[in-house]
Amino acid sequence: MAQTTVVVPEVGMTAATPTACPCPGSLFPYPPPRAGMAVSRKCLRAAQAELGAGMLSGLVESMRASSPTHARAAAALAAGVDDEHAAWMARHPSALGKFEEIVAASKGKQIVMFLDYDGTLSPIVDDPDAAFMSETMRMAVRSVAKHFPTAIVSGRCRDKVFEFVKLAELYYAGSHGMDIKGPAKSSKSKAKGVLFQPASEFLPMIEEVHQRLIEETKHVAGAKVENNKFCVSVHFRCVDEKSWGALAETVKGVMREYPKLRMSQGRMVFEVRPTIKWDKGKALEFLLESLGFADCPNVLPVYIGDDRTDEDAFKVLRRRGQGVGILVSKHPKDTSASFSLQEPAEVMEFLLRLVEWKQLSRARLRLRRQADA
Ligand SMILES: O=P(O)(O)OC[C@H]1O[C@H](O[C@H]2O[C@H](CO)[C@@H](O)[C@H](O)[C@H]2O)[C@H](O)[C@@H](O)[C@@H]1O
């Protein structure tokens, strides 16, 4: 079969004309990692070292870096800010500007959409319980899901992210991918009803650490502890910067008692989760496999996210040499994503353009068939 090859700069992927996908649709491709087995000595040592001496000042520095005001101020101090931004944009061009190249690369392939929630579909707000997505964004996601299998991949607990998104036809991977569920049984989807929870052994420990963190951080005004089922978030967006050191010290102190848990940092939030080798990147691979696209050249995963935890998924796309990683950010950031979008409003525009493009391609195909008949 003749091959049409499209190379998208920065993405390094090629699009070929369709061949029948040979991949069987396996619903449970990975044996769930057992907690005890997954926590190797190396992991334990790394977790302990991570929380060891000297970590605190590093932590506070990193808390500062995750604050947009600080990041901007620091950037403004640096000379040649505009040049730096332009250079970053050249490396991670706007997915809207490169839209035609992106869709051209999907020729003969099934697009599968992966969407982070906070900061991607909803704007970042002070109160995590009030991070609602707009009705227009919901309509855009619903329309996208009519054309392409679509998954929400979030650090939040799956039930909570579902409450925000409210679309039963989607796949949901909550708790940073540790709680995956396919669409309801009535759906026509290949992976309907799929459920995967690789960290279920950690539930009692997570519940315990959640309670401990509430208790230990209650003296820090503005700190908020959120139970995300298989992980816990400690928010410091509303904590006075003078108390960041105290908060970091407190969380670090609790973490020392739980070597099977690790801590990472998102946007003004500490995220506590099991040390198992599972993240948003693994969730992406699991979902692709569940959909029947394991080792399949005829798929184009598109992942859009704004957070450090989304980098695991961007890295997977890079490693596979397949797919489109899009970072949502107004500011230059280290990222493995190929493209960028500035904010949720641009994400919505990108989704709507995808829908429009798909509808147009279908209409063109119909017309061509009618003309040939
Ligand atoms: O993977 P995500 O869907 O991006 O979830 C990551 C964290 O998102 C939420 O926190 C972030 O958004 C909040 C609401 O805008 C904001 O107040 C907070 O500062 C951000 O870090 C969520 O509340 C966390 O539990 C997730 O881990």
The ligand as an ORCA input file, in Angstrom:
! r2SCAN-3c Opt
* xyz 0 1
  O      -4.365     16.512     37.330
  P      -5.252     17.688     37.582
  O      -6.664     17.469     37.144
  O      -4.671     18.960     37.011
  O      -5.259     17.828     39.173
  C      -4.131     18.354     39.871
  C      -4.627     19.021     41.128
  O      -5.697     19.872     40.703
  C      -6.426     20.551     41.717
  O      -5.597     21.557     42.265
  C      -5.271     22.584     41.337
  O      -6.474     23.283     40.959
  C      -7.151     23.958     42.049
  C      -8.444     24.559     41.511
  O      -8.205     25.408     40.441
  C      -6.207     25.017     42.645
  O      -6.822     25.661     43.749
  C      -4.902     24.327     43.100
  O      -3.976     25.305     43.551
  C      -4.268     23.532     41.946
  O      -3.139     22.808     42.390
  C      -6.916     19.580     42.762
  O      -7.563     20.283     43.781
  C      -5.783     18.722     43.298
  O      -6.293     17.779     44.206
  C      -5.149     17.983     42.127
  O      -4.086     17.185     42.600
*
